[in-house]
């Protein structure tokens, strides 16, 4: 690691001349604040992981039933961005806040700011495209916009490529250094890159914050205007209600995102345009801005799960699917338990210790059991009415009573003598 150099910036540059700490690697003074901040980040990480995994599971479960739509794919991209932040950015920030002297390594120090801003940029660009897709849906909810899977995949890949390229100067100029025998990540901009970095500092928030959210709010305003129009048919009214709910949900995500990400950009502009003897951004405000930015990864899935009826139904379906699989697995184990512990005896070679072999059933017993089984199965498939059952029961109990026999020709061969004697008596 390099020692902190005094010639951090030149006098002709508009960049500040004091050290610029990269990301959340700040040297906090009070130990109790470090514990509180680390605890908050850990809680955000845990609850955010649960929420985003639920959103991803619901979207993948719905994609198995039907063709994935563009809006669902963009929401999935938002959830994946939050998941990446919670897995690879928040834990390192929590560790750096808990112990300022902790050496996180050169790679983590160099990539943490770039990775964080790349994921946040991907989210902002995704929200702008989601607003456009929401307006297309609100304009004509009954018409399905057919977009191929390859087109959606190419769009998502393009979002991530642009988001990874925009914050590359942070990758180049972030370095690990030592300040007062403590590890710190600093922005060390060389003299020949001062003007380029000054331009980047002004353009970056415009490209990833101002332009995407301006486009998003314009499209949401137009989409909400389309939702206010009344339809003449019941189906149109239902589609308008669905489009209005979708617009309000996505608008809530956008408003929350823009508000909670705004303090981070205030800190960005403050520290990059700080005067040589001017006041520096307070450490409490810098830390508060980081916490608000990372809390978006927990709040976004909460908005989806609370405001969307489709996500609520999807969560119920996923929960039923998981519980049914678990119950079937437990039932299979219970069914296989006695069979696996017992061995069926072979008729030719009886196993020792199982007792004498059972006596084989006679033909009468087999026939009787088969008739009982057949009768039970037939009674389930073709239920017998009580009057008909009583009639046939009385007919079987008195086989010689043929006066009420509705089918006397069935018994001509069996009871020929009885029939003839009765006919002779009638003749006389």
C-alpha positions in Angstrom: 0.0 0.0 0.0 1.0 3.5 -0.7 1.4 6.3 1.9 -0.9 9.3 1.5 0.8 11.8 -0.7 0.6 15.6 -0.1 0.2 16.5 -3.8 -3.2 15.0 -4.1 -4.4 17.5 -6.7 -3.0 20.5 -8.6 -3.8 24.1 -8.0 -5.2 24.5 -11.5 -7.8 21.8 -11.1 -11.3 22.2 -9.8 -11.0 19.0 -7.7 -10.4 19.3 -3.9 -6.9 19.2 -2.5 -7.7 17.1 0.6 -8.0 13.3 0.7 -11.2 11.9 -0.8 -12.4 8.7 0.9 -13.9 6.2 -1.5 -17.3 4.8 -0.6 -18.0 3.9 3.0 -14.4 3.4 4.1 -14.5 6.3 6.5 -12.6 6.8 9.7 -15.3 7.2 12.3 -14.4 8.5 15.7 -17.0 7.1 18.1 -17.0 3.3 18.6 -20.7 3.1 19.5 -21.6 4.7 16.2 -19.6 2.1 14.3 -21.5 -0.7 16.1 -24.9 0.8 15.4 -24.1 1.4 11.7 -22.7 -2.1 11.2 -25.8 -3.5 12.9 -28.2 -1.5 10.7 -26.3 -2.7 7.5 -26.5 -6.3 8.7 -30.2 -6.1 9.3 -30.7 -4.4 5.9 -28.7 -7.2 4.3 -30.7 -10.0 5.9 -34.2 -8.6 5.3 -33.2 -7.5 1.8 -32.0 -11.0 0.9 -35.2 -12.6 2.0 -37.4 -10.0 0.2 -35.5 -10.1 -3.1 -35.3 -13.9 -3.1 -39.1 -14.0 -2.7 -39.5 -11.6 -5.6 -37.2 -13.6 -7.8 -38.9 -16.9 -6.8 -42.4 -15.5 -7.6 -41.2 -14.1 -11.0 -39.5 -17.4 -12.0 -42.6 -19.4 -10.8 -44.9 -17.2 -13.0 -42.5 -17.5 -15.9 -42.9 -21.3 -15.8 -46.7 -20.9 -16.3 -46.7 -18.3 -19.1 -44.3 -16.4 -21.3 -42.3 -13.8 -19.3 -43.3 -10.2 -20.1 -41.1 -7.2 -20.5 -42.2 -5.6 -17.2 -41.6 -8.8 -15.2 -38.2 -9.2 -16.8 -37.3 -5.6 -15.8 -38.6 -6.1 -12.2 -36.5 -9.3 -12.1 -33.4 -7.2 -13.2 -34.1 -4.8 -10.3 -34.3 -7.7 -7.8 -31.0 -9.2 -9.2 -29.3 -5.8 -8.8 -30.4 -5.5 -5.2 -29.3 -9.1 -4.5 -25.8 -8.4 -5.9 -25.5 -5.2 -3.8 -26.6 -7.1 -0.7 -24.2 -10.0 -1.3 -21.0 -8.2 -2.5 -21.2 -4.6 -1.3 -23.1 -4.3 1.9 -21.1 -6.9 3.9 -17.8 -5.2 3.1 -19.3 -1.7 4.0 -20.5 -3.1 7.3 -17.1 -4.6 8.0 -15.3 -1.3 7.1 -17.7 0.7 9.4 -17.3 -1.7 12.3 -13.5 -1.6 12.2 -11.8 1.3 10.5 -8.4 -0.3 10.7 -9.5 -3.5 9.0 -7.5 -4.2 5.9 -10.1 -5.3 3.3 -7.5 -5.9 0.6 -6.5 -4.1 -2.6 -9.2 -5.7 -4.8 -12.1 -5.0 -2.5 -10.9 -1.4 -2.0 -10.6 -0.8 -5.8 -13.8 -2.4 -6.8 -16.3 -1.5 -4.1 -17.2 2.0 -5.3 -17.3 0.9 -8.9 -19.5 -2.1 -8.2 -21.9 -0.2 -6.0 -22.4 2.6 -8.6 -22.7 0.1 -11.4 -25.5 -1.8 -9.7 -27.3 1.5 -8.8 -26.9 2.7 -12.3 -28.4 -0.5 -13.6 -31.4 0.0 -11.4 -31.9 3.6 -12.5 -31.7 2.8 -16.2 -34.0 -0.2 -15.6 -36.6 2.0 -14.0 -36.5 4.4 -16.9 -37.2 1.5 -19.4 -39.8 0.1 -17.0 -41.7 3.4 -17.1 -41.7 3.3 -20.9 -43.0 -0.3 -20.9 -45.7 0.7 -18.3 -46.8 3.5 -20.6 -47.1 1.1 -23.5 -49.2 -1.2 -21.4 -51.4 1.6 -20.0 -52.1 2.9 -23.6 -53.7 -0.3 -24.6 -54.0 -2.9 -21.7 -55.9 -5.4 -23.9 -53.1 -5.6 -26.5 -50.2 -7.7 -25.5 -46.8 -6.5 -26.5 -45.0 -9.5 -28.0 -41.3 -9.2 -27.3 -39.0 -12.2 -27.8 -36.9 -13.7 -25.1 -33.7 -12.9 -27.1 -34.7 -9.2 -27.4 -35.3 -9.0 -23.6 -32.0 -10.7 -22.9 -30.2 -8.4 -25.2 -31.8 -5.4 -23.5 -30.8 -6.5 -20.1 -27.3 -7.2 -21.2 -27.1 -3.8 -22.7 -28.2 -2.2 -19.4 -25.5 -4.0 -17.5 -22.8 -3.1 -20.1 -23.6 0.6 -20.0 -23.9 0.5 -16.2 -20.5 -1.1 -15.8 -18.8 1.3 -18.2 -20.1 4.6 -16.7 -18.3 4.4 -13.3 -15.0 3.1 -14.6 -13.0 6.2 -13.6 -13.7 5.2 -10.0 -12.1 1.8 -10.7 -9.0 3.4 -12.2 -8.3 6.1 -9.5 -9.3 4.3 -6.3 -6.3 2.9 -4.4 -5.5 1.5 -0.9 -3.5 3.8 1.3 -2.6 4.3 4.9 -3.8 7.3 6.9 -2.3 7.6 10.5 -1.5 3.8 10.5 -5.0 2.9 9.4 -6.2 1.3 6.3 -8.3 3.6 3.9 -9.5 3.7 0.4 -8.7 7.0 -1.3 -9.4 8.5 -4.7 -5.9 9.2 -5.9 -6.3 11.2 -9.2 -3.0 11.8 -11.1 -2.2 15.2 -12.5 -2.8 14.4 -16.1 -6.3 13.1 -15.4 -7.5 16.0 -13.3 -9.6 17.7 -16.1 -11.1 14.4 -17.2 -12.1 13.5 -13.7 -13.6 16.9 -13.2 -15.8 16.4 -16.2 -16.7 12.9 -15.0 -17.8 14.2 -11.6 -20.3 16.5 -13.3 -21.6 14.2 -15.9 -22.0 11.0 -13.9 -24.9 12.1 -11.7 -26.6 13.6 -14.7 -26.4 10.4 -16.7 -27.4 7.9 -14.0 -29.7 10.0 -11.8 -31.2 13.1 -13.5 -31.9 11.8 -17.0 -33.3 8.3 -16.1 -35.6 9.7 -13.4 -36.8 12.6 -15.6 -37.7 10.1 -18.3 -39.3 7.8 -15.8 -41.5 10.5 -14.3 -42.6 11.8 -17.7 -43.7 8.3 -18.8 -45.4 7.6 -15.5 -47.3 10.9 -15.8 -48.5 9.9 -19.3 -49.3 6.4 -18.2 -51.4 7.6 -15.3 -53.3 9.9 -17.6 -54.1 6.9 -19.8 -55.4 5.0 -16.8 -57.8 7.8 -15.9 -59.8 7.3 -19.1 -63.0 5.4 -18.6 -63.8 2.4 -20.8 -67.2 1.4 -22.1 -66.9 -2.4 -21.6 -66.3 -4.3 -18.4 -63.2 -5.9 -19.8 -61.7 -2.5 -20.5 -62.5 -1.4 -17.0 -60.7 -4.4 -15.5 -57.7 -3.8 -17.7 -57.6 -0.1 -16.7 -57.8 -1.0 -13.1 -54.8 -3.4 -13.5 -52.8 -0.8 -15.4 -53.5 1.8 -12.8 -52.4 -0.5 -10.0 -49.2 -1.3 -12.0 -48.5 2.3 -12.6 -48.9 3.3 -9.0 -46.7 0.4 -7.8 -43.9 1.3 -10.2 -44.3 5.0 -9.5 -43.9 4.3 -5.8 -40.7 2.4 -6.4 -39.4 5.3 -8.6 -40.3 8.0 -6.0 -38.8 6.1 -3.2 -35.6 5.4 -5.2 -35.2 9.0 -6.2 -35.7 10.3 -2.6 -33.4 7.8 -0.9 -30.6 8.1 -3.4 -30.6 11.9 -3.4 -28.5 12.3 -0.2 -25.8 10.2 -1.8 -25.5 12.6 -4.8 -25.5 15.6 -2.4 -22.5 14.1 -0.7 -21.0 13.3 -4.1 -21.2 16.9 -5.3 -20.2 18.4 -1.9 -17.0 16.4 -1.5 -15.9 16.7 -5.2 -16.5 20.5 -5.3 -15.3 21.3 -1.8 -13.3 24.5 -1.5 -9.8 24.3 0.0 -10.8 25.8 3.3 -14.5 25.2 3.0 -16.5 22.9 5.3 -16.3 19.2 4.5 -19.4 16.9 4.5 -20.1 15.7 8.0 -19.3 12.1 8.7 -22.7 11.5 10.1 -24.4 12.8 6.9 -22.1 10.7 4.7 -22.9 7.6 6.7 -26.6 8.4 6.7 -26.5 8.8 2.9 -24.9 5.3 2.5 -27.5 3.7 4.8 -30.4 5.3 2.9 -28.9 4.1 -0.4 -28.5 0.5 0.7 -32.0 0.5 2.3 -33.5 0.6 -1.2 -32.5 -3.0 -1.6 -34.8 -3.8 1.3 -37.7 -1.4 0.5 -38.1 -2.2 -3.2 -39.2 -5.9 -2.7 -41.4 -4.8 0.2 -43.3 -2.4 -2.2 -43.7 -5.2 -4.7 -45.1 -7.6 -2.2 -47.4 -5.1 -0.5 -48.9 -3.1 -3.4 -49.2 -5.8 -6.1 -52.1 -8.3 -5.9 -50.2 -10.4 -8.5 -47.2 -10.7 -6.3 -49.4 -11.6 -3.3 -51.0 -14.4 -5.3 -47.7 -15.5 -6.6 -46.3 -15.6 -3.1 -49.2 -17.8 -2.0 -48.6 -20.1 -5.0 -44.9 -20.4 -4.3 -45.6 -21.1 -0.6 -48.2 -23.8 -1.4 -45.8 -25.3 -3.9 -42.9 -25.5 -1.4 -45.1 -26.8 1.4 -46.8 -29.4 -0.8 -43.3 -30.7 -1.9 -42.2 -30.9 1.7 -45.4 -32.7 2.8 -45.0 -35.2 -0.1 -41.4 -35.8 0.8 -42.3 -36.5 4.4 -45.1 -38.8 3.4 -42.8 -40.7 1.1 -40.3 -41.2 3.9 -43.1 -42.4 6.2 -44.4 -44.8 3.6 -41.0 -46.2 2.8 -40.0 -46.5 6.5 -41.8 -49.7 7.4 -41.1 -51.3 4.0 -37.4 -50.6 4.3 -37.3 -52.1 7.8 -39.1 -55.3 7.0 -38.2 -57.9 4.4 -40.9 -59.8 2.6 -40.5 -63.5 3.1 -39.9 -65.7 0.2 -42.3 -68.7 -0.3 -39.5 -71.1 -1.2 -36.8 -70.0 1.3 -38.4 -68.6 4.5 -36.3 -66.1 6.4 -35.2 -67.1 9.9 -36.7 -65.3 12.8 -39.9 -64.2 11.0 -42.1 -67.0 12.4 -44.0 -69.7 10.5 -45.2 -68.9 7.0 -48.8 -67.9 6.6 -51.3 -70.4 5.3 -52.3 -69.8 1.7 -55.9 -68.8 1.2 -58.4 -71.2 -0.3 -60.2 -70.6 -3.5 -63.5 -69.8 -1.6 -61.8 -67.2 0.4 -60.1 -65.7 -2.6 -63.4 -65.6 -4.5 -65.3 -64.1 -1.6 -62.7 -61.4 -1.1 -62.7 -60.6 -4.8 -66.5 -60.4 -4.8 -66.3 -58.0 -1.8 -63.7 -55.9 -3.4 -65.6 -55.8 -6.7 -68.8 -54.9 -4.8 -67.1 -52.1 -3.0 -65.6 -50.7 -6.1 -68.8 -51.0 -8.1 -70.7 -49.4 -5.3 -68.4 -46.4 -5.4 -68.6 -46.1 -9.2 -72.3 -46.9 -9.7 -74.2 -46.3 -6.4 -77.3 -48.5 -6.0 -80.6 -46.8 -5.0 -82.2 -48.1 -1.7 -85.5 -49.2 -3.4 -83.7 -51.2 -6.0 -81.4 -52.8 -3.5 -84.3 -53.8 -1.3 -86.1 -55.3 -4.3 -83.2 -57.5 -5.3 -82.5 -58.4 -1.7 -86.1 -59.7 -1.3 -85.8 -61.5 -4.6 -82.7 -63.3 -3.6 -84.2 -64.2 -0.2 -87.3 -65.8 -1.9 -86.1 -67.4 -5.1 -89.4 -69.4 -5.5 -91.6 -66.4 -5.5 -91.9 -65.8 -9.2 -95.3 -64.0 -9.2 -93.5 -60.6 -8.9 -90.6 -61.6 -11.1 -90.2 -58.9 -13.7 -88.0 -61.2 -15.8 -89.5 -64.7 -15.7 -87.8 -65.9 -18.8 -84.4 -65.9 -17.0 -85.6 -68.8 -14.8 -87.4 -71.0 -17.4 -84.6 -73.6 -17.5 -84.0 -73.6 -13.8 -87.6 -73.8 -12.5 -89.4 -75.4 -15.4 -91.3 -77.8 -13.2 -92.6 -75.0 -10.9 -93.7 -72.9 -13.9 -95.5 -75.8 -15.5 -97.3 -76.8 -12.4 -98.5 -73.3 -11.9 -99.8 -73.1 -15.4 -101.7 -76.4 -15.0 -103.3 -75.2 -11.9 -104.4 -72.0 -13.6 -105.8 -74.0 -16.5 -108.0 -76.1 -14.3 
